[in-house]
Amino acid sequence: MELPSLSTLALTGTCLFVTYVIISWTLSFRKLQHIPGPTWAAWTSLWLIRRQLGGRVARDLASLSKKYGPIYRIAPNWVIVSDPAEVRRVWHVRGPWYRGQWYDMFKFDQPVDTIISLKDNAAHAAHRSKLLPGYSGREVDNLDTITNRRIGDFVALIEREYLSTDKDFRPMDLAEKAQFLTLDIISDLAIGKCFECLNEDRDTHGQITFVSGSVPLMVVMSIVPASFVLLQNPIARALLPTDKKEGVERMMALAQENAAKRYGPDRIEGARDMLGSFVAHGLPFTNAWLETFGQIGAGSDTTATAIRMTLFYLMNSPDSYHKLQREIDAAIERGGVSSPITSEEARQLPYLQAVIKEGLRIWPPVTGFMPKVCDTEEIVCGKRIPPGTNVCWEPISVLRNKGAFGEDAECFRPDRWIEEQSEDKRSTMERVQGFLWGTSSRWECLGKTIALIELNKVFVELLRRFDFSLVDPLKPFTTYDASLSIQSDMWVRVQRRE
Ligand code: HEM
């Protein structure tokens, strides 16, 4: 029998491949065909990737929620939900949902999972129980002292370099300095070695450059799981730009060096810091260094966004700005505020608490899809959701929901948190705002205590001393939003207060 020629084999292979692609496309299209959404999103993930790379994905998806309603399709196997009650149900602590493959991007470099990449609910709960005592601050003595010291560095930097007067104009990039602050705090807490960004007034470890440069890659990785396999490949990794590799490898080496001091024959024992607590609860070496490495990512951009954007909205809302400043001044005058302010004192300032909640609500630092999947068929927003579908939240519409926050939900108005209202209304507001931390789910932010210590202190320490105004209100800052929203070039004029 004559063997088929090479060209016949190639043609047959191509035909089989094309048939396979068409069948799988059609099947995946039909799976969610009863759910509305943009046409291209039903056929290809490229629609979503393109939106993300465009750098305004959260705002784009919020506009589409207005068009398509509380649930719509954003990729062949993905839907997005903007009804707070349904988000709550999907995220419910005792519900059947678990994390989707999107979370694999937080596996970083290793086959070993981190708390943020763990998808199996039981494994996640077991791992979380080892981290919780450290994150909650119960077994850690230095959360306050480190935060105080680094906010002191921020104040000193402003005093040294960025105080403008009538005769001297010294603009400051608030976006950058806020991240210097959060990086200095989290590096000190996580690896016991402050990056000294504030003292040197520069991105000493290239972390900011690394994160902003890696976002496009992470976007693709999060939607197309096969790209992880590619990235783990040594040949593909060798092709990465050197500065990207150096940034991440340097950070990993620091995390490993620091963790190594807590294991082995000469180990430091009984340290009352975060790592000490993780070790005391039995975290093996590889998990320990990966968690500390992860903390730097999870804990710097997020809190920096909260600081920048809250100050930005305050600068644009003179009424709220002055109310907050008056509250701080009055508390100082009656001796209710130490220098620096303690967290306990800050919690006694109602307007400050309202400003923090509202700043986070109006511009949530984490806008990632955070998809959850289920092994059984479920009904969400009245639509049938087949097993294995990624169900994401749409943060902007959820956090600006008029039913929860009132007709002016789109406005930054801290007063809504202190106005008199029914218990019912108040608890709805608290519950929906809590989603920005993942509250009411099994995946609630572990760093919430740390972030709130920072937020409780930073606004008081800045506004008791300085006044801030935007240099160019018509071009206040640049933002790139592809799951994590990153702002830059927020130039402000800082003046010493009378
Ligand atoms: C304003 C600042 C912050 C916001 C808005 C925020 C938001 C979130 C959200 C929404 C999640 C849930 C993810 C999910 O559902 O899968 C999360 C998880 C997490 N966050 Fe934060 N975060 C902030 C600051 C921090 C800080 C400062 C740290 C570390 C020091 C941190 C560490 C973590 C960790 C470890 C998790 C994983 C929790 C788990 O899987 O059980 N976060 N965060």
Residues whose N, C-alpha, C, O or C-beta is under 5 A from the ligand:
A	BS01	HEM	I115 I116 R128 Q295 A298 G299 T302 T303 A306 P365 V366 M370 F435 L436 W437 G438 R442 W443 E444 C445 L446 G447 K448 I450 A451
